[in-house]
């Protein structure tokens, strides 16, 4: 085992993940690294997986709607390759197959699973174009070429599902050679309960998987993220289908994968869970002198880990779908804990593939803005220029649609009936939306600058400048010290959200920050409705140098969930609620998700706040940090950067650091490289 960092070692007592690993990835079963990959059209595999995920949500009868426009996978894909010296073509395919050379058909076969073998006729020139066309209404068209002189990983394949040709996506097959549409992104581990009280089995932590029941009689099954939910006997209050199927002598299994901690089962001898986990390594770590903050960080990390499947999903029990707003929090947490860039790319891409020409992403105006901001944050953390170039056309088109809804003053005016979400509270949201619009504009201009797209960058900077000037003139109330755009509401009420977004988006001037700080620390404004928005408020408080106050809020808010028995964090929380009503949401007794990715924010904002982190060059190549005591005796952090792990420890009057090659840091006016220490 590799040597664990200071932060890893001192956080072990707070870890609750039954598959916790800080030094190596758990191997993903069935993959053969030497096999030829399968080829798909651009984002076709990701879109197919989202289709299957949406179908699975319907089949599982989850009580969730999923608005938005999503790309449906193409039923016909054409693959192109230079003929070169190939005399024989061997491949597997999903769909009916037609092979032609320069338009001359040489092979046709209906869909089948075994190997296709095609002999190339004499007479074609080496620079001829070999084309394989796949068609399927029932399955995603995909191609795996295994010929010795022409494999699907030789880098020469292009494909098209219309008029535009591009390099195809690749995906590694499983050992049996079948098409890997249903990727096994989750390893299966059988886990037993940690306790039992009568008919109630307690697995000790939130899990996701199928329940396996052993008994001679047909058992009954109920599950819950809380004891109350598991013991509930009203079918109308069940959030998940608990139908079971027989899988052998005296063995039964839940038909669907379920999210739960507790299982209530009758007439059983044994209960286990075939738990599903995406293989992930906890590369990042955080620890400090406050055990409650350590517990909060570790439960935040585990919350996200459970919501990592093919995509970064919002929650386990109910939605099990990717949403752009949730992604903003998930992306930051992933960057501080797992550094899994691929799952972020897949989620960003599949959500943006459909564009917003007819409907905003996820059907929500602010989610279209978050998508652009997410792209900018992804580059900050992971420095993936190749992915940005690949996505640039979609980013530019989406920004064009948003600009078309923009006034000369820079204000974004949604169409009538468009959903502005912001948060699950009733409040004035138009001002907060403009703050996010400014954030999206400066994010888009920064992305354009990375690619040398100066005309786009200049246009979006100009709009951002105009919007900032408009908001400072029309929305800032210097007497009250807060932001609120004029509206037709006879009694307009400023929202807390607009205040902290004014800080994070760069709208607020330096002279306005003390007033915003006072407003956010005061009790005059209604609180945010979810941990989702609490994450951004806490980031703003840290930026406003209110770290001690922020920590007290975090311990009260997330600590209340831990006090209620949470091993993962909830979709919403009111620390004042004490009885079973804490689980009610959407007017349903157990509608609240108790493992929700947008609530995992502490795993990102605690490190940022306590170490004053600021990335100056993409991928942590150059960053600044300024540790803040915040009332803590010591704090330690491990950041999983692309170059390797960054380690920082603040204790007593000393700061220890260990930076991997390729990383440069600034602290207390000093330029730091390698390993060493400086006075705190």
N, C-alpha and C positions, 0 to 999 in steps of 0.2 A: 504494500500500500504506500502511495506517495505521502510525504510528510504534510500534515494538515497545517493550514495557516493558523495564526493566533485567533482570528475571528471564528474559524471553523471549530477549533478545539473548545473555545469558551461558549459556543452555542449548542454543543451536543446535548446538554441536559434539557434543552427546550425543544429538541427535534421530536416530532410526532409521526413523521412519515414512516410507515412500516418497511418501505424499500429505500430508505435514505442512503444516498451514496454521495460522497464529496470528492472521491479520488478517481472514479472510473465510471464509464457508462455501462449500464446493464445491457448485455448483448441483445439485439433484436433477433428473434428466431426466424429461421427459414431463409434468410437472405444469402445469396451466393455472390460474393463480390467479383467473381470472374465470369459470371454469365453475361451475355449480351443484354443490354437494356431494352425495354420496350419504348417505342416512340409514339408520341401523341401530338395532336395539334396544339398550338399555343393556348395554354390555360384550359384545354379541353378536359384533362384529367381532373384538375381542381374543380371545375364547374360540374363535372359528372359526380364527383364526391359530394359536393354540396346538394345536388339533386337527390342523391341517395340519403343524405343526412336529413333533408326535409321530408322525404318519404318515410324515413324511419320514425321521425317525430310524429307524423300522422298515424303510422301503424301502431305506435305505442300509445296513441290517444292522449298525448300531452295537451294540456289546456293552454295553448299558446297560439298567437297569430304571428305571422312573419311578413310584414309589408316590404315592398320594394320590387324593383325589376332585376331579374337575374338572368344571365346568359344561359341558354340551354345548349347542351353539348351538340356539336354538329353530327349529323347522321352520315355524312360523306366526307372523307379526308383523302387528299392526294399527297403521296410522298414521291419526291424526286431525288435522283442520284445519277452522277455521271456514269456512263456505261463502263468506261475504263477497260480493263482486261477480263472482266467477269465472264465466264462461260457457263456458270451454273449459279442459280439463285436458290437458296434455301431459307425459308422463313416461316414463322408462325404469325397468324393474323386473327383479329377479331372483326368479323364481318365478311360479306361476300367480296371476292378478290378479282380484280382485273389488272393484268400487267401489260403495258405496251411500251414500245421503244419508238420515239419520235412519232407517236400517234398510231403506230401499227400494233394492233393487239396480238399478243403471243400466248396469252394464258388467261383462263377464266375459271373460277371455282366458287361454289357456294360455301357459306360459312361452315367451318369445321375446326376442331381443336388440334388435330395432328399436323405434322410438318408439311408444308408445300415445297415441292421441288420443281424448278423451272429450268429447262435447258435453253440457253440463249442461242438463237439461230445464227448461222454465219451470215456475213454480208453487211452487218451494221458497223459503222465507224466508231472508234474508241471514244470520240467526243459526243456521241449520241446521248440522248436523255432517256434514262430508264424511269418509268413512272408506274407506281403501284397505287391503285385506287381501291379504297375500302368503303363499303356501304353496310350500315346496320341500323335498324330501327330499334332493336332490342338491347343493344350493347354498345359501349363506347368503342369506336374504331381505333385499333391500336396495332402496331407492327413491331415484331422482333426478328431481325435479320441475323442469321448465324453462319452465313457463307464465309469461308476462310478469307476470300479476297474482297469481301463486301459485307461488313458487319454494321449493325445499327449504332455502334459507338465509334465509327471512323471519322466523325465530324463533318461528313460531306452531305448528309441528308438534309433536305428542306421539305417543307410541307405547306399545304394550303387547304383551307376550308372555304375558300371563296376566290378572290382575285389576288390577294396579297400573299406572297411567298415569304417564308421565314424559317429559321432553324427550328426543328421540332423540340418539344419537351422530351425529357428522358426520365425513365423510371426503372429502377432495378427489379428484376423479376424474382419470384421465389424459386426454390430449388426444383420444384416439379415442372417448371416451365410454363405454367398456366398464366393467363393474363392477370396482372396484379391490380385490377381495378379496386378491389376491396383490400387496400393495404393493411397489413397487420401492424398498425402504428402502436398498438398497446400490447405489452407483455401480460401474460396471465399468471397470477400468483394466488394459490389457495390460502385463504386466511381464516383462522378460527376465531370465535368470540373470545373476548377477554373476561366476560362475566355473564351470569345468568340469574335472573330473578323470576321464578315461576316460569311462565311461558315466554318471557321477554329475554332475548339474547342481545347483549351489548358488545359490539365489535371494538369499542374504545375510541375509534376515530371514524370520520366520514369516509365512505368507500364508494366506488362505482364498479358494478359488475353483476354477475348473475348469482342468485342465491341457490345453493345446492342443499336439498333436504333429504335426509335418510329416515325411512320409517316404513313399517309394514302396511299401514293404512294410508289412504289418500290424505295428505296433510292440508291444512289451511295455511295461508301466508298473508302477512301484512308487514309493511316496512315503514320506517320513518326516519327523517333526519333528527327528530326529537322523540322522546319517550311518548309524549302525548299523541304524536302523529302515528306512531307504530301501534298504540293501543286503541286508536280510533276504530270504531266498528261501523261507522256510517259510510256507505259506499259513495255517497254524493260528495263526501269530503276527501276522498282519495285523490291524490295528485298524480299517481302513477298506476299503471295496470299491473296487478299482481297475479296474473294468470300463470298457472304452472303447467308443465308438460312432463310426462314420464320419460325418463332417459335410461332406465334399466330396472333390474329387480330391486325393489325397495328404495329406488332413487328417483327424485323429482327435482326439477329445476324451473326457475322463473323463466318464462318465455322471453322476456326482455331484460336487458341490463338495467339495473336500478341504482338510484342514489340513496344512500341510507347510512345510518349508524346502528339503528336498532332493528331487530327482526322479531316479530311476534309469530310464533308457529305452534300449531296444535298437533298432537299425535306424532311427534318426531323423536328420533333417538339422537340425531346429530344435525347440526346446521353449520355450513361453511359458506364462504363467499369466494367465487372465482373472480377476484378483483382484477380490473384492467388498469394498467398504468402505461403511459407513454414513457419509453426509456429516457430518462433525463438524469444528468449529474448536477448536483448543487455546487456549481463552480463558485458562486458567490456566497458570501456569508457576512453576518453582522452580529456583533455582541457588544454589550456594555455593562455597566455596573448595576443597572436596574433589571432584575429578572423579569418583570412584567413586560418591559419593552422587548426583551429577547423572545418571550413567548409570543408577543404580537407579531414580531418579524417572522418567526418560524411558521406560525399558522397562516400568515399571509402568503408565504412561499408555497406552502402545501395547498392552499386554496387554489393558487394558479396552477400548480402541477396537476391537480385533478381535472382542471378545465382545459388541459392541453390534449387534444385528440388529433384528427387530421388538421384541424384549425384551432385557433384560440377561441373557445366557446365562452358564452356569458355565464352559464350556470349548469349544474348537473341535474337537478331534479326536474326542472320544468322546460326551459327553452332549449338547451343543448344546441345552440345555433350561434354563428358569429354575428356580432353587431359592431358597428364602427366605433361608437362611443366607448363601449366596454374595451375595445381593442386598444384605445389610447392608454388606459391604465395597464392592461395586460402587457403591452409592448414595453413600458418602462420597467415593470416588475421583472419580466423575462430578462431584460438587459442587465439587471442587477443580481439575478439569481442563477439562471440557466444559460443565458447567452445562446439560445436556440434561434438563430436567424432564419432558418428555413421555414419554421412554422409561422413567423411573422410575414415572410414573403408570400406564403400560400394564402394567408388570411387577407392581407392587403389586396392581393391580386384578384381573388375570387369575389371580394366585395366590390371592387372597382370595375370589374370586367364589363358589366352591363351599362356603365355610364349613367348620366342623369338627364339625358335628353327628354325623357318622359316622366321621370320620377326620381326624387332624391334618394341617395343611398339609404337603404333600410326604410325608405319612405319618410325620412326625417331631415329637415333642412340643416340643422346643426351637425348631423352625422356626415353630410357631404363636406362640411368644413373640417371636421375632425379627420377625415380621410387624408386631406392634404397635409394637415399638421402631423399626422402619423408618419407620412412619408419623410417629412423633414426630420422628425425625431429618430426614425430608423437609420437615416444616414449619419446623424450625430453619434449614435451608439455603435453602428456596425460598418460604416464607410463602404457601402456596397455600390460603387459607381456603375457597375455593369447592370445591376437590377434597376437603378434609376433610369439609365438609358432605355432599358426595355419597357419601362412603365411611362416614359415621358409623354408619349402621344396621348395616353389616357388622362394624365395629370393636366396637360395643356387643354384638352377638350373639356374636361370638367370645369376648369377655371373659366374657360370661355362661356360656358352655360351660366356660371354664377355672375360673371361680369354683365351678362345681358339683363340681369335682374337688379343692376346697380344704378343708382341715381347719379347725377352730376356731382352731388356732394359726397359721393362715396358710400352712401347708405345702401345696404342690401335690403330689397323689398321682396319678400317671398310672395308667390302667387296666392290668391285667395284659396283657403282650404288647406294650404301646406301646413304640415305638422312641425311646430317648433317645440322640441321636447325640453331641453336643458336639464330638467330634473323632475322627479315625481312630487312636485309641490305646486300649489297655485301661487304664482307670483308674476310680476312684470318681467317678461322674458326678452322683449325686443332689444333692450339696451345690452343685455348679456350677449345676444346674438351678434350685435355689431362688434363687440369686443372680440368674439371668436372669428368674425369675418376679417378683422385686422390681423389677428394671429395667422389665419390662413393665407392672407395676402403676403405677409412678410416671409412666411414659410415657403410659399410658392416662388417668390423672388429669389430666395436663397437657393432653392433647388435649381432654378434656371441658371443662376450664376455658376453653380457647380458644373453645368454642362456647356457653359459659354453661350447660352441663349440670352444675350444681352438685351435684345429688344423686348422680350417677354419680361425679363427681370425689371427693366426700367419702367415698363407700363404698370406692373403690379406694385412697384415701389411708389409710383406716382399716385395710384389709387389709394394705397395705404396712407400716404401723407395727407391726401385730401380728406380721407375718412377721419384721421386723427384730429385734423384741424376742425372738422365739423363737430365731432364729439366733444372736444374741449370747449367749443363755443356754445353748443346747444344742450349738452347733457350734464356738464359739471355744475353743481350747485355749491358755490364757494361758501355760502352761509351755512348750509347743512353739512358740507364736507362729504358729499357722496355723488354718485352718477345716476342720472335718470333722464331719459329722453322724453320730451313732451309727448303727450298722447291724448286721445279722446276720452280717456278714463276720467270721470269727474273727481275721483279721489285717487290719484296715482300714488303707488307705493313702491319705493325703490327696493330692489332685491339685493340680497347678499351676494348673489352670483355675479352680478355686474361689477361689484366692487373688487372681488378677488381676480376676476378675469381682466380688469383694467390693469392690474399689476403684471399678470403673467403675459399679457399680449403686448405690453409696452405702451399702452395708451396713457397711463397716468404719468404726469410729470413728477420730477423729484420733489417739488414743493407741495404736491398733492398727497404724497405717500403718507405723511404723518396723520392726515385726516382719514385716509382710507384705513390705516392701521387702527385708529381709534374706533372707527365704525365696526370693523371686523372683530375687535376684541370686546366691544360693548354688547349689550343685550337688547338693543332696540329693534334689530332686524330679526325676522323669523329665521330659524336655523335651516340648514340645507336638509333635503329629504332623504339622502342616500350616502353611503360611504363613497360612492362614485364622485359626487361633488365635494365631499369632505376632503378627498385627496387633493383636489386643486386648491381648496381653501387653505389647507395646511402647507402646500407648496408656496402659496402667496405669503402666508404668515412667516415662513422661514426667510423668504426674500425680504420681508419687512423687518427682519431681525427680531422676531418675537418667538424665538425657539423655546424658551422655558414655558411660555403660555401655550404654545402649540403642543408640547409634550404632555402637559396636564390634560389638554383636550383629548389627545390621542388615548391616553391611559383611561380616561373616563368613558370614551365612546367605544373603542375596540375592546377595552378592558371589561365593559359591561357584557359584551358577548361572551368573553371567556368566563366571566363569573356565572353566566347562564349555562355553561357547559360546552360552549362552542369549540370545536377543533378546526373548523374552517369558518370563514366570515360570511355574514349574511347580506342579502340584497338590500336590506334597510334595517335601521336600528333606532329605537328611542330608548335611551338609558333609563327613562322614568317608568317604562312599562315593566311589570313584574310577573304577571300571570300568563296563562296560555295565549292571551291576545297578542303576545309578541310574535307569534307565528302567522298572524292573519295578514293577508295582503290581497289586493284585487277583490276585496269583499269575499274572500274564501278563507276558511279557518286555517288551512295549512298552505296557502298560496305562496307564502314567502319562501324563496330559495335560501337555504342555509349554507350553500357553497357557491358563491357568486364571484366571478373573476373581478368585477369592477370594485370589489371590496378589499382587494389584495394590496391596495396602494401603499400601506406602511412599508412594505418590502422595498419600495423605491424612494418614498419621500423621507424616511428616517435617515438613510445614508446621505441623501442630498442635503438635508437640513443640518445634520450634526457634523458633517465634514465640509460644508460650504462648497459643494462641487459645481464646477462650471466647465463644460467641454469647449475648448477653443479650436480644436481641429478634429475632424471626423474620426471616429473609431478610437477615441482616447489617445490619439497620437500626441496631443498637447492639451493639457487641462490644468485648471487652477483649483486648489482646495484651501480652505481656511477653517480648520476644526473649531467647533463651538462647544463649550463645556455644557451648557444647557442644564446645569445642576448635576451632571454626572461626573463621577470620579474618573472614569476612563471609558473609552469606546474604541472598537476595532472594526475594520472593514476590509473585505476582500471583494474586488470588482473583477468580473470575468471579461476582460478586454480582448479584442481580436488578437493582440500580440502575445497574450498570456495574462496571468492574474496580477492585478495591482493590489498591494497590501499596504494599509495605513493603520497605525495604532497611535492613539493619543492617550498618554497616561502620565500622571503627575505633571511635571513641567517639560515633558519631552514628547516629540513626535517622531515615531519610527516609520520608515517607508521602504518599500521594495518594489521597484518599477521594472517591468520586463524590457528587453531591448526594443527600441522603437517608440518608447513612451517618454515624454518629457513633462514635468510638472512644475508649477509655480506655487510657492507657499511662503508667506511672510517676506515677500520681496526677493526670494531666492529661487534660482533655477535648479531643479533637482533631477538627477538621473541615477539609475542603478539602485544601490542599497545604501542606507545610511540613517542618520538621525539629525534633527535640528531642535533648538529650543521651541517650546510651545508658545 
